[in-house]
Amino acid sequence: MSTSTYSLKWDLDVFFSGGSGSQEFRSHLESLDQLLTEFNRSVSDWEMPSSGYEAENLVGIIDLFQQTGTKMRQAGAFVSCLQAQDTSDTGANELRGKVALLSSRFQTVLTLLDDKLKKINDDVWNELLDHEELKELRFVLNERREEAAKKLPREQEALINALNVDGYHGWGEMYDAIVSKIKVQLGEDELSVGQAANKFSHKDREVRKEVFNNWEKAWGNQADLLSNTLNHLAGFRLSVYKQRGWDEVLQEPLQYNRMKKETLDAMWSVIADHKEPFVRYLKRKADLIGVDKLSWYDLDAPVGETDSALSYQEGAEFITEQFQKFGKELSQFTNTAFEDSWIEAEDRPGKRPGGFCTFFPESKQSRIFMTYSGTPSNVSTLAHELGHAFHSFALKEVHPLNRNYAMNVAETASTFAEMIVADAAVKNANSEEERLALLEDKVQRSVALLMNIHARYLFETRFYEERKNGPVNKDRLNELMETAQKEAYGDGLEEYHPLFWASKLHFFITGVPFYNFPYTFGFLFSLGIYAKALEEGEGYEEKYMALLKDTGSMTVEDLAMKHLNVDLTKKDFWEKGVQLCIDDVEEFLSLTK
């Protein structure tokens, strides 16, 4: 156990001191600007190689690529942290604009590089990849070259990158600006959306109901602006797809997640086939809290009385203790994160809602953002984000270009860490009632990933299809959302959340298209890994880290075949994962007979 008291605030000064007024950070942006100019010049002057003997020039360019990318990510991570910790920090918003411009320039240089890569003769290309320093990058360089071949001519792609700043990404920023002004009334108090969201797990149904009604009202008041924002964002994305000749809206997300459509379809079809046990759980929970049928605002309601609220210190110590049982690397890493103030957990107004983890590649450190109020769900979130950070740690000695893992596997390490802690919490419960509450927290997570995310996926795919024919008004968005929720929850609820499309940040994220199915993929994929870890017991950590190291340099199908010996395009892998979730439901049902 730790003797020190962990800070609830993160330390960002170790990167650049002075917050949004940091001179050090401005110097960082200036050196990034110079590096970009040098990278641009090198790529522009690079002449098409005619034989494998000319690999040295490409090695030099790849070196500049990774240096620039590393500096760029460091800058982006810092600004994300500044904006999240204080939504009223106008200096941070200005810095976001500067970073976005530099990022757009970087993308333009990469577009030029990709354009040159795709024109290299195939035989010469294969000879180049045999060079000692390029061998390990074969997968990512091939991937860049193949993706470039599916895009528009360079000048047009460069124009898209330039227009992205005030077009596409501009709408994403517009969303953040609207949300930062939204307040939700609770009694006499005005809550930020982050604080209000935490109230959905309040034990008093009247409180949850009041928050939900005012939540709907608050989002409804902004629905015109938000539907406008969503339509423009989607319209921009669809226009780009149309220009590239892409009909399938999932082409980019699947490419981005390095996975096949067959894998995604196999996963969702297994989930769709197994709704019934989860609907039974929803009915039982309704009985337990004394209502005929659950409403949206009851989904996170606690079941039974439990004193399992943990202070931040207790939560941190519990997580560290459980991680210790899994492996030395994970527990030592977690100690460092707590002791060196990597985590922003304070419950205060003015913070962004939600939680995230971001990596500072130059410093080889991560930062975690969340609002901690002592619930079991907060402990899970903390473990989840630490899992993300551990993933980056496992990759820190890998070549920077082989570190860019996709979102679906990004959710694997986080969910894995969360499971270690959730399972331990259930086993270590002090009473039957507490065990029930903690087990229910686990089941709630399955419901979120197999039902809530399913609703998001159904909504988003249908919305994009309709958006191809023109803007979709707010009433229709509400309708699409409610229909998707009814389908995903097997009609298990009395009242739904039609404005969920407005309140969910993920629909407005421009960096990652279709940020929904990666969560469910990561959840079920990590269940498969977790089952293997339980089977093999002590010593599995090394194999686990080997799998994490490969996440940035292979398709998910190859990753699963190499490390788990399973075929993700077949249903049986997904059946096993969903079955583990159903086992929790059955245990919950038998405990509450």
C-alpha positions as CSV (number, residue, x, y, z in Angstrom):
1,M,0.0,0.0,0.0
2,S,1.1,3.5,-0.8
3,T,2.2,5.8,2.0
4,S,1.9,8.9,-0.1
5,T,-1.4,10.7,-0.8
6,Y,-2.1,10.8,-4.6
7,S,-2.9,14.2,-6.1
8,L,-6.3,14.6,-7.8
9,K,-4.8,17.0,-10.3
10,W,-2.4,16.1,-13.1
11,D,1.0,17.6,-13.7
12,L,1.2,19.2,-17.2
13,D,4.1,21.5,-16.3
14,V,6.5,18.6,-16.7
15,F,5.9,18.9,-20.4
16,F,5.4,22.7,-20.9
17,S,5.2,25.0,-17.9
18,G,2.6,27.8,-17.7
19,G,-0.5,26.3,-19.1
20,S,-2.0,28.0,-22.2
21,G,0.4,31.0,-21.7
22,S,3.4,28.7,-21.9
23,Q,6.4,30.1,-23.6
24,E,8.0,26.7,-23.8
25,F,5.0,25.4,-25.7
26,R,5.2,28.3,-28.2
27,S,8.8,27.4,-28.8
28,H,7.8,23.8,-29.3
29,L,5.3,25.0,-32.0
30,E,8.0,27.1,-33.6
31,S,10.4,24.1,-33.8
32,L,7.5,22.0,-35.2
33,D,6.9,24.6,-37.8
34,Q,10.6,24.5,-38.9
35,L,10.6,20.7,-38.9
36,L,7.5,20.7,-41.1
37,T,9.2,23.0,-43.6
38,E,12.2,20.7,-43.7
39,F,10.0,17.6,-44.1
40,N,8.1,19.3,-46.9
41,R,11.3,20.3,-48.7
42,S,12.7,16.8,-48.4
43,V,9.6,15.1,-49.8
44,S,9.2,17.7,-52.6
45,D,12.9,17.3,-53.7
46,W,12.8,13.5,-53.4
47,E,13.1,11.9,-56.8
48,M,11.3,8.6,-57.6
49,P,13.7,5.8,-57.0
50,S,14.5,3.5,-59.9
51,S,16.1,0.7,-57.9
52,G,16.3,-0.7,-54.4
53,Y,19.8,0.8,-54.0
54,E,18.3,4.2,-53.5
55,A,16.7,3.3,-50.2
56,E,18.8,5.7,-48.1
57,N,16.8,8.7,-49.3
58,L,13.6,7.1,-48.3
59,V,15.1,6.2,-44.9
60,G,15.9,9.9,-44.3
61,I,12.4,10.9,-45.3
62,I,10.8,8.3,-43.0
63,D,13.1,9.6,-40.2
64,L,11.8,13.2,-40.7
65,F,8.2,11.8,-40.9
66,Q,8.5,10.1,-37.4
67,Q,10.2,13.2,-35.8
68,T,7.5,15.5,-37.1
69,G,4.7,13.2,-36.2
70,T,6.1,12.8,-32.6
71,K,6.3,16.5,-32.1
72,M,2.8,17.0,-33.6
73,R,1.3,14.4,-31.2
74,Q,3.1,16.0,-28.2
75,A,1.5,19.3,-29.2
76,G,-2.0,17.8,-29.8
77,A,-1.9,16.0,-26.5
78,F,-1.0,19.1,-24.5
79,V,-3.7,21.2,-26.0
80,S,-6.4,18.4,-25.5
81,C,-5.4,18.4,-21.8
82,L,-5.7,22.2,-21.5
83,Q,-9.1,22.3,-23.1
84,A,-10.4,19.4,-21.1
85,Q,-9.4,20.7,-17.6
86,D,-11.0,24.1,-18.2
87,T,-13.6,24.6,-20.9
88,S,-13.4,28.4,-20.5
89,D,-9.7,28.6,-21.3
90,T,-9.8,30.8,-24.4
91,G,-6.0,30.6,-24.7
92,A,-6.2,26.8,-25.1
93,N,-8.8,27.3,-27.8
94,E,-6.5,29.6,-29.7
95,L,-3.7,27.1,-29.4
96,R,-6.0,24.4,-30.7
97,G,-6.4,26.5,-33.9
98,K,-2.6,26.8,-34.3
99,V,-2.1,23.1,-33.8
100,A,-4.9,22.4,-36.3
101,L,-3.2,24.5,-39.0
102,L,0.2,22.7,-38.4
103,S,-1.6,19.4,-38.5
104,S,-3.2,20.3,-41.8
105,R,0.2,21.2,-43.3
106,F,1.6,17.9,-42.0
107,Q,-1.3,16.0,-43.7
108,T,-0.6,17.9,-46.9
109,V,3.1,16.8,-46.9
110,L,2.0,13.2,-46.1
111,T,-0.4,13.4,-49.1
112,L,2.5,14.4,-51.3
113,L,4.7,11.6,-49.8
114,D,1.9,9.0,-50.4
115,D,1.4,10.2,-53.9
116,K,5.1,9.5,-54.6
117,L,5.0,6.1,-52.8
118,K,2.1,4.9,-54.9
119,K,3.9,5.7,-58.2
120,I,7.0,3.7,-57.4
121,N,7.3,0.6,-59.6
122,D,6.2,-2.6,-57.6
123,D,9.5,-4.4,-58.0
124,V,11.5,-1.4,-56.9
125,W,9.1,-0.9,-54.0
126,N,9.7,-4.5,-52.8
127,E,13.5,-4.1,-53.1
128,L,13.3,-0.8,-51.0
129,L,11.4,-2.6,-48.3
130,D,14.2,-5.2,-48.0
131,H,16.5,-2.4,-46.6
132,E,17.5,-3.1,-43.0
133,E,15.8,0.1,-41.6
134,L,12.6,-0.3,-43.6
135,K,11.9,-4.0,-43.1
136,E,10.1,-3.5,-39.7
137,L,7.9,-0.8,-41.4
138,R,6.8,-3.1,-44.2
139,F,3.2,-3.3,-43.0
140,V,2.6,0.4,-42.4
141,L,4.4,1.6,-45.5
142,N,2.4,-0.9,-47.7
143,E,-0.7,0.3,-46.0
144,R,0.0,3.9,-46.8
145,R,0.8,3.1,-50.4
146,E,-2.4,1.0,-50.9
147,E,-4.6,3.6,-49.2
148,A,-3.1,6.4,-51.4
149,A,-4.1,4.4,-54.5
150,K,-7.7,4.7,-53.4
151,K,-7.7,8.4,-53.0
152,L,-7.9,11.4,-55.4
153,P,-4.9,13.0,-57.2
154,R,-2.5,14.7,-54.8
155,E,-3.6,18.3,-55.5
156,Q,-7.2,17.5,-54.7
157,E,-6.4,15.6,-51.5
158,A,-4.2,18.6,-50.5
159,L,-7.2,20.9,-51.1
160,I,-9.4,18.7,-48.9
161,N,-6.8,18.8,-46.1
162,A,-6.7,22.6,-46.3
163,L,-10.5,22.9,-46.3
164,N,-10.8,20.4,-43.4
165,V,-9.5,23.0,-40.9
166,D,-12.4,25.4,-41.2
167,G,-14.8,22.9,-42.7
168,Y,-14.8,19.4,-41.2
169,H,-12.8,20.0,-38.0
170,G,-14.4,23.4,-37.7
171,W,-17.8,21.7,-37.2
172,G,-16.2,19.4,-34.6
173,E,-15.0,22.4,-32.7
174,M,-18.4,24.1,-33.1
175,Y,-19.9,21.2,-31.1
176,D,-17.4,21.7,-28.3
177,A,-18.2,25.4,-28.2
178,I,-22.0,24.7,-28.0
179,V,-21.6,22.0,-25.3
180,S,-19.4,24.2,-23.1
181,K,-22.3,26.7,-22.7
182,I,-24.9,24.0,-21.8
183,K,-26.0,24.0,-18.2
184,V,-28.4,21.4,-16.6
185,Q,-30.6,22.5,-13.7
186,L,-30.9,20.4,-10.6
187,G,-32.9,22.0,-7.9
188,E,-31.2,25.3,-7.3
189,D,-27.9,24.2,-8.9
190,E,-26.7,24.7,-12.4
191,L,-24.5,21.7,-13.5
192,S,-22.1,21.4,-16.3
193,V,-23.0,18.4,-18.6
194,G,-20.1,16.4,-17.1
195,Q,-21.5,16.9,-13.6
196,A,-25.1,16.2,-14.7
197,A,-24.1,13.0,-16.4
198,N,-22.7,11.7,-13.1
199,K,-26.1,12.1,-11.6
200,F,-27.6,9.3,-13.7
201,S,-26.1,6.8,-11.2
202,H,-27.8,8.6,-8.3
203,K,-29.7,6.2,-6.0
204,D,-32.8,8.5,-5.8
205,R,-35.0,8.0,-8.9
206,E,-36.6,11.4,-8.5
207,V,-33.1,13.0,-8.8
208,R,-32.3,10.9,-11.9
209,K,-35.7,11.8,-13.4
210,E,-35.3,15.5,-12.7
211,V,-31.8,15.5,-14.2
212,F,-32.9,13.6,-17.2
213,N,-35.9,15.9,-17.9
214,N,-33.7,18.9,-17.6
215,W,-31.0,17.2,-19.6
216,E,-33.4,16.6,-22.5
217,K,-34.6,20.2,-22.2
218,A,-31.0,21.6,-22.2
219,W,-30.0,19.5,-25.3
220,G,-33.4,20.2,-26.9
221,N,-32.8,23.9,-26.6
222,Q,-29.6,23.5,-28.7
223,A,-31.0,20.9,-31.0
224,D,-31.2,23.3,-34.0
225,L,-27.6,24.3,-33.7
226,L,-26.5,20.7,-33.0
227,S,-28.4,19.1,-35.9
228,N,-27.0,21.8,-38.2
229,T,-23.5,20.9,-36.9
230,L,-24.0,17.2,-37.3
231,N,-25.4,17.6,-40.8
232,H,-22.6,19.8,-42.0
233,L,-20.0,17.5,-40.5
234,A,-21.5,14.4,-42.1
235,G,-22.1,16.3,-45.3
236,F,-18.5,17.3,-45.6
237,R,-17.4,13.7,-44.9
238,L,-19.8,12.3,-47.5
239,S,-18.8,14.9,-50.1
240,V,-15.2,13.8,-49.7
241,Y,-16.2,10.1,-50.0
242,K,-18.2,10.9,-53.2
243,Q,-15.3,12.6,-54.8
244,R,-13.1,9.6,-54.1
245,G,-15.7,7.3,-55.5
246,W,-16.4,5.6,-52.2
247,D,-20.1,4.4,-51.9
248,E,-19.8,2.5,-48.7
249,V,-19.8,4.9,-45.6
250,L,-18.0,2.2,-43.6
251,Q,-15.0,2.0,-46.0
252,E,-13.0,4.6,-44.1
253,P,-13.8,3.3,-40.6
254,L,-13.0,-0.3,-41.6
255,Q,-9.8,0.8,-43.3
256,Y,-8.9,2.9,-40.2
257,N,-9.6,0.0,-37.9
258,R,-7.7,-2.5,-40.1
259,M,-10.6,-4.9,-40.1
260,K,-12.8,-6.6,-42.6
261,K,-16.6,-6.0,-43.1
262,E,-17.0,-9.8,-42.4
263,T,-15.5,-9.4,-39.0
264,L,-17.8,-6.5,-38.1
265,D,-20.9,-8.3,-39.5
266,A,-20.0,-11.5,-37.6
267,M,-19.7,-9.5,-34.3
268,W,-23.0,-7.6,-34.7
269,S,-25.0,-10.7,-35.8
270,V,-23.9,-12.6,-32.7
271,I,-24.9,-9.6,-30.5
272,A,-28.3,-9.3,-32.3
273,D,-28.9,-13.0,-31.7
274,H,-28.3,-12.8,-27.9
275,K,-30.5,-9.8,-26.8
276,E,-32.9,-12.0,-24.8
277,P,-30.8,-12.5,-21.6
278,F,-30.0,-8.8,-21.4
279,V,-33.7,-7.9,-21.8
280,R,-34.4,-10.3,-18.9
281,Y,-31.8,-8.4,-16.9
282,L,-33.5,-5.1,-17.6
283,K,-36.9,-6.5,-16.5
284,R,-35.3,-7.9,-13.2
285,K,-33.7,-4.5,-12.5
286,A,-37.0,-2.8,-13.0
287,D,-38.5,-5.1,-10.4
288,L,-35.7,-4.5,-8.0
289,I,-36.0,-0.7,-8.2
290,G,-39.8,-0.9,-8.0
291,V,-41.0,0.2,-11.5
292,D,-42.8,-1.7,-14.2
293,K,-40.2,-1.0,-16.8
294,L,-36.9,0.8,-16.8
295,S,-36.4,4.2,-18.4
296,W,-33.2,5.5,-19.9
297,Y,-32.3,7.3,-16.7
298,D,-32.6,4.1,-14.7
299,L,-29.9,2.2,-16.7
300,D,-27.1,3.3,-14.4
301,A,-29.1,3.3,-11.2
302,P,-27.5,1.4,-8.4
303,V,-29.3,-1.8,-7.2
304,G,-29.5,-2.2,-3.5
305,E,-27.7,-0.3,-0.8
306,T,-23.9,-0.5,-0.9
307,D,-21.2,1.4,0.9
308,S,-18.8,0.6,-1.9
309,A,-18.0,4.3,-2.5
310,L,-14.2,4.6,-2.5
311,S,-12.1,7.7,-2.0
312,Y,-9.7,8.4,-4.8
313,Q,-6.8,7.1,-2.7
314,E,-8.7,3.9,-1.9
315,G,-9.7,3.4,-5.5
316,A,-6.1,3.9,-6.7
317,E,-4.8,1.4,-4.1
318,F,-7.4,-1.2,-5.0
319,I,-6.6,-0.9,-8.7
320,T,-2.8,-1.2,-8.0
321,E,-3.3,-4.2,-5.8
322,Q,-5.3,-6.1,-8.5
323,F,-2.9,-5.2,-11.2
324,Q,-0.1,-6.6,-9.1
325,K,-1.8,-10.0,-9.2
326,F,-1.7,-9.9,-13.0
327,G,1.9,-8.9,-13.6
328,K,4.9,-6.8,-12.4
329,E,5.0,-4.5,-15.4
330,L,1.4,-3.4,-15.1
331,S,1.6,-2.8,-11.4
332,Q,4.9,-0.9,-11.5
333,F,3.6,1.2,-14.4
334,T,0.4,2.0,-12.5
335,N,2.3,3.1,-9.4
336,T,4.3,5.5,-11.5
337,A,1.1,7.0,-13.0
338,F,-0.4,7.7,-9.5
339,E,2.8,8.8,-7.8
340,D,3.9,11.2,-10.7
341,S,0.5,12.8,-11.0
342,W,-0.5,11.6,-14.5
343,I,-4.2,11.7,-13.6
344,E,-6.7,14.6,-13.5
345,A,-9.6,13.3,-11.4
346,E,-10.9,16.3,-9.4
347,D,-14.7,16.8,-9.3
348,R,-15.1,20.5,-10.1
349,P,-17.1,22.7,-12.4
350,G,-15.7,23.8,-15.7
351,K,-14.2,20.5,-16.8
352,R,-15.1,18.7,-20.0
353,P,-17.4,15.7,-19.5
354,G,-16.2,12.1,-20.0
355,G,-12.8,10.5,-19.7
356,F,-9.8,10.0,-21.9
357,C,-6.1,9.0,-22.0
358,T,-3.6,10.7,-24.2
359,F,0.1,9.9,-24.9
360,F,3.0,12.4,-25.0
361,P,5.4,10.6,-27.3
362,E,8.4,12.9,-26.7
363,S,8.2,12.4,-23.0
364,K,7.0,8.7,-23.1
365,Q,4.3,9.5,-20.6
366,S,0.5,9.5,-20.7
367,R,-2.1,11.7,-19.1
368,I,-5.5,10.5,-17.9
369,F,-8.6,12.8,-17.6
370,M,-11.8,12.0,-15.7
371,T,-14.1,13.2,-13.0
372,Y,-13.9,11.0,-9.9
373,S,-16.8,10.9,-7.4
374,G,-16.2,7.6,-5.7
375,T,-18.6,5.3,-7.5
376,P,-17.7,1.7,-8.6
377,S,-18.2,3.0,-12.1
378,N,-15.5,5.7,-11.5
379,V,-13.1,3.0,-10.3
380,S,-13.8,1.1,-13.6
381,T,-13.2,4.2,-15.7
382,L,-9.9,4.9,-13.9
383,A,-8.8,1.3,-14.5
384,H,-10.0,1.6,-18.1
385,E,-7.9,4.7,-18.8
386,L,-4.9,3.2,-17.1
387,G,-5.2,0.3,-19.5
388,H,-4.9,2.7,-22.4
389,A,-1.9,4.2,-20.8
390,F,-0.3,0.8,-20.3
391,H,-0.9,0.0,-24.0
392,S,1.2,3.1,-24.9
393,F,3.8,2.0,-22.4
394,A,4.0,-1.5,-23.9
395,L,4.7,0.2,-27.3
396,K,7.2,2.8,-26.2
397,E,10.3,1.1,-27.6
398,V,8.6,0.2,-30.9
399,H,9.3,2.3,-33.9
400,P,7.0,5.4,-33.8
401,L,5.4,4.5,-37.1
402,N,4.5,1.1,-35.7
403,R,2.8,2.6,-32.7
404,N,-0.3,3.9,-34.5
405,Y,-2.8,1.3,-33.4
406,A,-6.5,1.7,-34.5
407,M,-9.4,2.5,-32.2
408,N,-10.8,-1.1,-32.1
409,V,-7.6,-2.5,-30.6
410,A,-7.1,0.7,-28.6
411,E,-10.2,-0.4,-26.6
412,T,-8.7,-3.8,-25.9
413,A,-6.0,-3.0,-23.3
414,S,-8.4,-0.6,-21.5
415,T,-11.2,-3.1,-21.3
416,F,-8.8,-5.8,-20.2
417,A,-7.6,-3.6,-17.3
418,E,-11.2,-2.8,-16.4
419,M,-12.1,-6.5,-16.2
420,I,-9.2,-7.4,-13.9
421,V,-10.6,-4.7,-11.5
422,A,-14.3,-5.5,-11.9
423,D,-13.8,-9.2,-11.3
424,A,-11.7,-8.6,-8.2
425,A,-14.3,-6.1,-6.9
426,V,-17.1,-8.8,-7.2
427,K,-14.9,-11.4,-5.5
428,N,-13.8,-9.1,-2.7
429,A,-17.2,-7.8,-1.8
430,N,-17.8,-7.4,1.9
431,S,-21.5,-8.6,1.7
432,E,-24.0,-10.2,-0.6
433,E,-25.6,-6.9,-1.2
434,E,-22.3,-5.3,-2.2
435,R,-21.4,-8.3,-4.4
436,L,-24.7,-7.8,-6.1
437,A,-24.1,-4.1,-6.6
438,L,-20.6,-4.7,-8.1
439,L,-21.8,-7.6,-10.3
440,E,-24.6,-5.3,-11.6
441,D,-21.9,-2.7,-12.4
442,K,-20.3,-5.4,-14.6
443,V,-23.6,-6.2,-16.3
444,Q,-24.3,-2.5,-16.8
445,R,-21.0,-2.4,-18.8
446,S,-22.1,-5.3,-21.0
447,V,-25.4,-3.5,-21.6
448,A,-23.6,-0.4,-22.5
449,L,-21.3,-2.2,-25.0
450,L,-23.8,-4.6,-26.5
451,M,-26.9,-2.5,-26.5
452,N,-26.0,1.2,-26.2
453,I,-23.1,1.0,-28.7
454,H,-25.3,-1.1,-31.0
455,A,-27.9,1.7,-30.9
456,R,-25.2,4.2,-31.9
457,Y,-24.0,2.0,-34.7
458,L,-27.6,1.5,-36.1
459,F,-28.3,5.2,-35.8
460,E,-25.1,6.4,-37.4
461,T,-25.2,4.0,-40.4
462,R,-28.8,4.9,-41.1
463,F,-28.3,8.6,-40.6
464,Y,-25.4,8.6,-43.1
465,E,-27.5,6.8,-45.7
466,E,-30.3,9.4,-45.3
467,R,-27.8,12.2,-45.3
468,K,-26.7,11.2,-48.8
469,N,-30.0,12.7,-50.0
470,G,-29.7,16.0,-48.1
471,P,-29.8,17.3,-44.5
472,V,-31.8,15.4,-41.9
473,N,-33.8,17.6,-39.6
474,K,-33.7,17.3,-35.8
475,D,-37.1,15.6,-35.5
476,R,-36.0,12.9,-37.9
477,L,-32.7,12.5,-36.0
478,N,-34.7,12.0,-32.8
479,E,-36.9,9.4,-34.6
480,L,-33.8,7.6,-36.0
481,M,-32.2,7.5,-32.6
482,E,-35.3,6.3,-30.7
483,T,-35.9,3.5,-33.3
484,A,-32.2,2.4,-33.0
485,Q,-32.5,2.4,-29.2
486,K,-35.7,0.3,-29.3
487,E,-34.0,-2.2,-31.6
488,A,-30.8,-2.4,-29.6
489,Y,-32.5,-2.7,-26.2
490,G,-35.0,-5.3,-27.4
491,D,-37.8,-2.9,-26.5
492,G,-36.7,-3.4,-22.9
493,L,-37.2,0.3,-21.8
494,E,-40.3,2.5,-21.2
495,E,-38.6,5.8,-22.0
496,Y,-35.7,6.4,-24.4
497,H,-33.3,9.2,-25.1
498,P,-34.1,10.5,-28.5
499,L,-31.6,13.4,-28.2
500,F,-28.7,11.0,-27.5
501,W,-27.4,12.0,-31.0
502,A,-26.9,15.5,-29.6
503,S,-25.5,14.7,-26.2
504,K,-23.0,12.1,-27.4
505,L,-19.6,13.6,-28.3
506,H,-18.6,10.6,-30.4
507,F,-20.9,11.5,-33.2
508,F,-19.1,14.8,-33.6
509,I,-15.5,13.6,-33.4
510,T,-13.7,14.3,-36.6
511,G,-10.4,12.5,-35.9
512,V,-12.1,9.1,-35.9
513,P,-15.0,8.2,-38.2
514,F,-17.8,6.0,-36.7
515,Y,-16.4,6.0,-33.2
516,N,-18.9,3.4,-32.0
517,F,-18.1,-0.2,-33.0
518,P,-14.5,-0.1,-32.0
519,Y,-15.7,-0.1,-28.3
520,T,-17.7,-3.2,-28.7
521,F,-14.9,-4.9,-30.7
522,G,-12.4,-4.0,-28.1
523,F,-14.6,-5.2,-25.3
524,L,-15.3,-8.7,-26.9
525,F,-11.8,-9.0,-28.2
526,S,-10.4,-8.4,-24.7
527,L,-12.8,-10.9,-23.2
528,G,-11.1,-13.5,-25.5
529,I,-7.7,-12.4,-24.2
530,Y,-8.9,-12.3,-20.6
531,A,-10.2,-15.8,-20.9
532,K,-6.8,-16.9,-22.1
533,A,-5.1,-15.0,-19.3
534,L,-7.2,-16.8,-16.7
535,E,-6.5,-20.1,-18.4
536,E,-2.7,-19.6,-18.4
537,G,-2.5,-17.8,-15.1
538,E,0.8,-16.3,-13.9
539,G,3.3,-15.5,-16.6
540,Y,0.7,-14.5,-19.2
541,E,1.8,-10.8,-19.0
542,E,4.7,-11.3,-21.3
543,K,2.4,-12.8,-24.0
544,Y,-0.1,-10.0,-23.4
545,M,2.6,-7.4,-24.0
546,A,3.8,-9.1,-27.1
547,L,0.2,-8.9,-28.5
548,L,0.0,-5.2,-27.6
549,K,3.3,-4.5,-29.3
550,D,1.8,-5.9,-32.6
551,T,-1.4,-3.8,-32.5
552,G,0.1,-1.0,-34.6
553,S,1.5,-3.2,-37.4
554,M,-1.1,-5.8,-38.5
555,T,-4.7,-6.2,-39.3
556,V,-6.9,-7.3,-36.4
557,E,-7.6,-10.6,-38.2
558,D,-3.9,-11.4,-38.4
559,L,-3.3,-10.2,-34.8
560,A,-6.0,-12.6,-33.5
561,M,-4.7,-15.5,-35.6
562,K,-1.1,-15.0,-34.5
563,H,-1.7,-14.5,-30.7
564,L,-5.0,-16.2,-30.0
565,N,-5.2,-18.7,-33.0
566,V,-8.8,-17.6,-33.8
567,D,-10.6,-16.5,-37.0
568,L,-12.5,-13.2,-36.3
569,T,-14.6,-13.5,-39.4
570,K,-16.3,-16.5,-37.9
571,K,-19.1,-16.3,-35.2
572,D,-17.6,-18.7,-32.7
573,F,-15.0,-16.3,-31.3
574,W,-17.7,-13.7,-30.7
575,E,-20.1,-16.2,-29.3
576,K,-17.6,-17.1,-26.5
577,G,-17.2,-13.4,-25.6
578,V,-20.9,-12.7,-25.5
579,Q,-21.4,-15.9,-23.4
580,L,-19.1,-14.6,-20.7
581,C,-21.4,-11.5,-20.5
582,I,-24.4,-13.7,-20.3
583,D,-22.8,-15.7,-17.5
584,D,-22.7,-12.5,-15.4
585,V,-26.4,-11.8,-16.3
586,E,-27.3,-15.4,-15.2
587,E,-25.4,-15.0,-11.9
588,F,-27.2,-11.6,-11.3
589,L,-30.6,-13.2,-12.0
590,S,-29.9,-16.1,-9.6
591,L,-28.7,-13.7,-6.9
592,T,-31.9,-11.7,-7.2
593,K,-34.5,-14.5,-7.4
